[in-house]
Structure formats: structure tokens, C-alpha cells
Amino acid sequence: MQTTERRKTNRLGLRWHLSLSGETIGTIETRTENISSRGFYCFLTKPLVPGDVVDCELSIPNYGPTTAGTLRSIVCKAEVVRVEARGIEPGFGVGCRIVDFTLI
């Protein structure tokens, strides 16, 4: 049986440092599992609630010859759109849609 792809944009398997923060969660440090132009997917130790809006900072590694090791960041607001238990693995998979962002 063939499944239909629901994603509107391609995802890249990038594991960038991610900091999430909000009133109910405090600050959580993790890494993305994949990123698209519309959002990201990550693993967290505690679940968020679909519809929650969180503040995020994605650290973008720079491997250029003159700026190796320096970081740039995408600061954004993201809406939690999906939360999945990981089965026998601990934690939760969380999919977020980027609502607004700034590159710093």
C-alpha cells in the first residue's frame, strides 16, 4: 500500500542545537532531527501541547574558511503542531511550525 506524502516542503536531516523556552516549560536544550523552510522536528524529555507557542533559538554552524566555528542563530516563535510518544524510547517527538523568525 502506498502512502501519500503530506509534507509541503522537503526536510533536511540537520541536527542543529535548539533552545526552546516558554512560561510553562522554562528553557529546554535539545537538537533538531530535521528542518524545513516551515518548521522543525526534535526530541524532548517532556511533552508539549499542540497549539502551544514557544520561543526558539536555532544555532546555525558555520564551516566557512574565514569564520569557522562561529555561530549564527535563527530566533523564532514556533507553534507545536504534533507530539508523538517514541514507543519504547524515552521522550517525545515534537513537530513545530515556524510562525515568525529573525536571523541574528
Buried (B, 14 or more C-beta within 10 A) or exposed (E): EEEEEEEEEEBEEBEBBBBBEBEEBEEBEBBBBBBBEBBBBBBBEEBBEEEBBBBBBBBBEEEEEEEEEEEEBBBBBBBBBBBEEEEEEEBBBBBBBBBEBEEE
